[in-house]
């Protein structure tokens, strides 16, 4: 019986992993479909190139990628729109929630309910956004002063060393240009995307930190949510 029990547990765990992978693929596919509106050739469309790179890093099947791009010319497909919601979490933490949806009347209530059930609330437009700046964010696995100089020479606004390498900030319009320059310089780019970076941060108690983690997990579980940003310290 113990063998059967172990198999059943493994099967359930695999189902959870598969579900999370499927949800991730759905989120990325929506972002690819939106980016492809500006052109289906990634060499001429930096936003699409960035999303295709994200798909490859997630091991998204080629067929899924092709379907997402083909959605641009599919007249029967529901139109996707990008929305940004603002909210507050436990301890007054500011939250920016990016979504890609074909039905705002479904998505906004889902986001609002998720916030309210987890100690947060929706905020008026602009009341949280002013605490953030939109930046291009790149990670490279290399470290050291020489690498930092290479990064700055490539056009980065700022660079900081972390345990995993260098965290690099760029102007939003320079993200793909700087990324290409770093790759040409022989550096290993492990991530490149646009993010909302807080201009000031909020410190939380341990209890509020746990509540915030639960809230962020719940928001991430929503199919239409593509990214969540906070100003937690």
Buried (B, 14 or more C-beta within 10 A) or exposed (E): EEEEEEEEEEEEEEEEEEEEEEBBBBBBBBBBBBBBBEBBEBEEBBBBBBBBBBBEEEEBEEEBBEBBBEBBEEEEEEEBEEBBBBBBBBBEBBBBBBBBBBEEEEBBEBBBEBBEEBBBEBBEEEEBBEBBBEBBBBBBEBBEEEBBEBBEEBBBEEBEEEEEBBBBBBBEEBBBBBBBBBBEBEBEBEBBBBBBBBEEEBEBEEEBBEBBEBBBEBBBEBBBBBBBBBBBE
